[in-house]
């Protein structure tokens, strides 16, 4: 059995520790190993861990295990898996809490690049916490915060009770444009049920492409004529904030953006492979997450593909239903990706 792993990310003060404590202390009978990058300003240990111990791994009363990373992540994951195999440690899953400034990309890549890790672990999902009170400023000022949103499989908005309903709606609208495939949920004091945190299968190749349906309907339907959302959008979060004169960007200036490609014509497999290979080569570092369910010439089954940065994988999914319209849908989330080049290249890869 592979050990499921969850990456928890979010800016300092967004409530990662609160959420973790809640998850660790809830009586769900799961034994969780937490790997903490110990550069955080708010470490868990002050409350629920035994401090001043030489041992890197601490077993808690309810069977959860905590450790801080002293070497690299790979070594820690490897050690934990080995201790589990030998019966020295008992845990069901792993949560990796990244520091507030971390880019989750390389952490996620560890699970795919390294054969030993891939044989022991299954990356389940990346969870991103966003602090409603400070998010607008953090997203304006810090690319790391925007990247964390782009990578997410699930977004939890914390401290939403501290902002107005309008501000919360504007924030959620902004997040949706950066990442239309991650569901968003407002959480209070880390109170989320375990079902919303674990076994989300964000990295599963499955036939379901979770793009927020509102996003798909917002004039994104017509092919590559669809405008960049900002141009004609009068939603409040797109307006300049004249009150403070801080020169807040409107939201469509966020460098993390997403766009969708749709077509009813099938892809030519060789052309598509060439094009995607070339694109990933050039833009891989700026491509955060991408996923698609494709109608491919030569097969009656759906082709499911997804990637993180330069790592791309595809798989044959279930057969197209008799009544089903065969069409392709892809979503790309990245930093200043040249949308026109992508859409044109994809269009040219069709039969």
N, C-alpha and C positions, 0 to 999 in steps of 0.2 A: 504493500500500500504506500502510495506517495504521501508525503506530509504536506498538507496545504499551507501555503504562505500568503500573508497579507502584508502589503506595504502601506503604512500609515504616514501621511505627509500633511503639511499645512504650516502656515507661518507661525512664528513665535507668538504665544498668547492666544492661539486659535482654539485651544482646548483639547489638544491631543492627549495630554496627560490625564485630564479629567475623563475623557472618553475611555482611555486605556484602563484607568482605575476601575471604572464602572464595569467594563468588560471583564476585568480580572476578578473582581469581587462578586460578580453576579453568580448565583448558584445554578449554573447551567450544566455542571458536571463535566465541562470540557477542561482539559489540562492544556494550558497555553504557555508556550515559551515566548518570552518577549526579548527581542534583541534591540538594545537601545544604543544609538550613536551617542556617546556620552558627552558630546560637545554642547548639548542643549542647555539652556539656562534654567529650565524647569525640569529637573530629573524626577522621576517617580520616587526614587529611593527615600527621600525625606519622610514620606508617609508610610509606605507599606513594605519597605525593604529593610533588611538588616543592613546597617551601614558599617563602615570600617572593617570590611572583611577582605581577606586576601583572595578568597575564592572568587572567581569571576562569575560563577553561576550560583544563583541563590534559589533554593526551593522554598515556595511559600506554603502556608498552612493548607490552602485549598488545593495544593498540588500544582499550582502554576509555577513556572520556572522563569527567572529573569536573569539576563546577563547583559553586560555592557560590552561594546566592541572595543577591544584594545588593539587587535590586529585588524586585518581586513574582513569584510563580510563573508567572503568565501571560506576563510579558515573557520570562522565561527559557525557557519552553517554546517560545514563538514564535521566539526567536532561534535556539534549537537546531534547530528544524524548518527554518528558513530556511537555516542553514549546511549542513544535510544536503542540502537541495534543490540548493544551489549547488555541492555537492561539496567544501565546505571542511572538513567533518567527516564521518566515516564511523561510524555506529553503528546498531545494529539495534533497540534498545529503550531505555527510560528507567526508572530506578528513582528514586523520590523518597523520600529519608529525612527524615521529619518529626522535629522535636525531641521530646524525651521528654514534654513537656507538651502537645503539640499535639492538637487535635481533627481527626481525618482528614476530617470531614464537608465543610468548605469546600474542602479540597484536591480531594476527589472531585467536588464540584459544578463545579469549574472545567472539568472535561472535558465537562460537559453544557451548561453555561450559555453557554459562549463559542463562537460558531460557528467562529471561526478555529482554535481549539484542537481542536474536535470534527472539523474537516476533516483534521487532521494526525495526531491521536492516537486510540488506542482504550484506554480504561481497562480493564486486565485484572483486577486484584484488589487488595484491601487485605490485607496480611499483618501480623499483630500478634505481637510477641514478648512472652512473659510470663516473668518471672524467678521460678522456682519457690520460691527461698529467700525472696524478699521480697514475693511476690505478695499473700499474705493481708493483710499490713499495708497495702500500696499500694492494694489494692482496697477495703479498709475506709476508708482515709483520703482517697483522691483520686478525685473523680468522673472526671477525665480518664482515669485508668487503666481505669475501668469502661466509659467510652464507647469506648475503643480496642478493648476486647473485643467490645462490641456491634456495632462496624462491621466486624469481621474477616470475610474469606472463608476465611482459613486461620489457625489459631493454632499458633505454635511455642512449646513450653514449654522454656525453657533452664534450665541448672543443676539439672536434676532429680536429678542424682547427689548433690546436697548435702542432699537432704531424704529423710525416710523414705518407704517405699512408701505408708503410710497417708496421710501429708500430701499426697503427689502425687495419690493417688486422690481425696482430699477436694477438692483444688484443681480437678482436672479435672471433677469432679461440679459444682462451683460454676460453672465456666466454661460448662459445657454448659447450665446453666439460664439463664445470661445470654445465650448465643448457641448455640442448638441447630443452626444451619445451618453453622457453621464446623468442619471437621474439625480435630482436635488431634493434634499430634505432638511427642513429646519429642525435643529435639535436643541433641547434645553438641558444644560448641565450634563452633557454627555449621555442623556437618557435615550439610548437607542436599543432596540431589541437585537439580540445576537443574530437573528435571521437577517437583519439589515446590514450586518457587518461581515459575516462569514459566508462562504460558499456562494458567492455572487457570480462566480465563473466568468469574470470579465475577460480572461485570456483564453477561454474556451473557444475553439473554432466551432461555432454553432450556426445554424441557419437563420438565426434571429439577428437582425441588425438593429440595435437599439438606438434609433435616432429619434429625438423628441418629435412627435408628429406635427406639432405646431411649427417647428422649424422647417419641416419638409413642405408645409403648406404655404409658408410665407413667400410666395412668389419664387420659390426655389424650384418650381416644377419644370418650367420650360428650360430646356437644355442649357446651353452655355450662354443663353442671352440673359440669364438672370443677373440682376444688378448686384453689386456689392451692397449688402444690406444697408449700410449706413446712408447711402445717397438719398433715399426717399423715406427714411424712417423718422417719424416725428415722436418716437417714444421718448419719455422724459430722460432716460438714461443716456440718450444720444445728444442731448442739448448741452451747450457749453454752460459751465457753472459760473455765471457772471458775478455771483454774490461776493466771492472772496477774492477775486482777482488773482488767484494762484495760478491761472492759466491751466486749469484742469483740462486734460484732453477730452474730446468727446470719446464715447466709448468705441466708436468704430476705428479709432486709431490704435486700439490694442494690437500688439504685434502677433499675439496668439489668436489665430482665426481658424474657422472651419469652413469647408464648403463641401457640397454634395454633387456627385455626378450621377445622372440616371440615363438609361437608354433602354429601348425595347429591341434594339438590334443586338445580335450576339457578338461577343468578342472573338477575334481570331487569336487562338492561344499563343502562337509564335510571336505575333506582333505585340500582344499585350506584355508578354514576358520580356521582350526586348525593351519596350518602353519603360516598364516599371523598373527593370534592372538599371537602366540609364538614370532614371529619376532618383532612385534611392542612392545611387553612386554619388550624384551631385548634391542632392538636397537632404540626404539621410540625417545629418546632424540636426537639421531644423524640422524634420518630420517627427512629431511627438507620437501620435497614435493614428493609425489608419485601418480601416476595416471595410470589407465589402462582401456582398452576396452577388455572384456573377452568373450571367447566362453565357455559357461558353459553347462555341461551335464544337460538334463532335461528341458531346455527352448529354445524356438526358438527366444528369444530376446537377444540382446547384454546386457551384464552386465557391468555397468560402475562403477568404484570404484576410490576413491582418498583419500588422507589423508595429514595431517600436523602433524608431531611428532606422539604422541600416538593416535590421533583422526583419525578414519577411517570411511568412509561411502560408501555405495554402493546403486545402484539403477538399476531398469530394464530400458533399453533404447529401441530404436525402434527394430523391428524384423530384422533379417538378410535377405538381399535381395535374391531372387531366384538365381541370377547370382553371388552373392558375395561369396568369399572364406571365410569360417568361420575360423578366426584365432584370437589368443590373442596377444595383444601387451601391455607391461607394461614398464613404465619408473620410475626409482628410483633415487632420488637426495639426497645425504646425505654426512655425514662426515665420511670418512674411513669406509664405510660399507663393510662387508665381502662378496664381490660379489659372490664368489664360493658357500658360504653357501646359499645365496639367490637363485642363479640359480639352484642349486641342489635341494633345497627344493621345488621350483616351479615346476621343472621337475617331482619330485616325487608326486606332487599334481595333475598331469594329470591323465586322465582315463587310 
